[in-house]
């Protein structure tokens, strides 16, 4: 028996998308950033030493949000 996990739709705001793109492009980050903290609580971003990195889920969300046909919504 295969049970499908219920998918939840994750829609990022414009500042969250911009921050996620900035992190993926390794742009310099501010020491404190409330938008980045929101992404950390969503589990899309992790701090690795002095750098920030996207989690695998964060990479999928970024790819889906950049996809025009998806219109920014993403099923986790």
C-alpha positions as CSV (number, residue, x, y, z in Angstrom):
1,X,0.0,0.0,0.0
2,X,1.4,3.4,-1.0
3,X,0.1,6.4,0.9
4,X,0.6,9.8,-0.6
5,X,1.9,12.3,1.9
6,X,-0.3,15.3,2.1
7,X,1.4,18.2,0.2
8,X,1.3,21.6,1.7
9,X,1.6,24.6,-0.5
10,X,4.4,26.9,0.4
11,X,4.2,30.4,-1.1
12,X,7.0,32.8,-0.3
13,X,6.7,36.6,-0.2
14,X,8.8,38.7,-2.5
15,X,11.4,39.6,0.1
16,X,11.7,35.9,1.1
17,X,12.2,34.9,-2.5
18,X,14.8,37.6,-3.0
19,X,16.6,36.6,0.1
20,X,16.6,32.9,-1.0
21,X,17.9,33.8,-4.4
22,X,20.6,36.0,-2.8
23,X,21.7,33.1,-0.5
24,X,21.8,30.7,-3.5
25,X,24.0,33.2,-5.4
26,X,26.3,33.5,-2.3
27,X,25.7,37.3,-2.0
28,X,27.1,38.9,1.2
29,X,24.6,38.7,4.0
30,X,23.8,41.1,6.8
31,X,24.6,39.9,10.3
32,X,20.9,40.2,11.3
33,X,18.1,39.7,8.8
34,X,14.5,39.1,9.9
35,X,13.5,37.7,6.5
36,X,16.4,35.2,6.5
37,X,15.3,34.2,10.0
38,X,11.9,33.4,8.6
39,X,13.5,31.2,6.0
40,X,15.5,29.4,8.7
41,X,12.2,28.7,10.7
42,X,10.7,27.3,7.4
43,X,13.7,25.0,7.1
44,X,14.9,26.4,3.8
45,X,18.2,27.8,5.0
46,X,20.9,26.7,7.4
47,X,24.0,28.5,8.8
48,X,27.2,26.7,8.1
49,X,30.0,28.4,10.0
50,X,30.2,32.0,8.8
51,X,28.3,31.2,5.6
52,X,24.6,30.5,4.9
53,X,23.5,27.6,2.7
54,X,20.2,26.4,1.2
55,X,18.8,23.1,2.4
56,X,17.7,20.6,-0.3
57,X,14.1,21.7,0.4
58,X,15.2,25.3,0.0
59,X,16.7,24.5,-3.4
60,X,13.5,22.8,-4.6
61,X,11.4,25.8,-3.4
62,X,13.8,28.2,-5.2
63,X,13.6,26.2,-8.4
64,X,9.8,26.0,-8.2
65,X,9.4,29.7,-7.4
66,X,11.6,30.6,-10.4
67,X,9.4,28.4,-12.6
68,X,7.0,30.8,-14.4
69,X,4.2,28.1,-14.8
70,X,4.2,27.4,-11.1
71,X,3.4,31.1,-10.3
72,X,5.4,31.0,-7.0
73,X,3.5,28.3,-5.2
74,X,5.3,25.1,-4.2
75,X,4.2,21.8,-2.8
76,X,6.5,20.5,-0.1
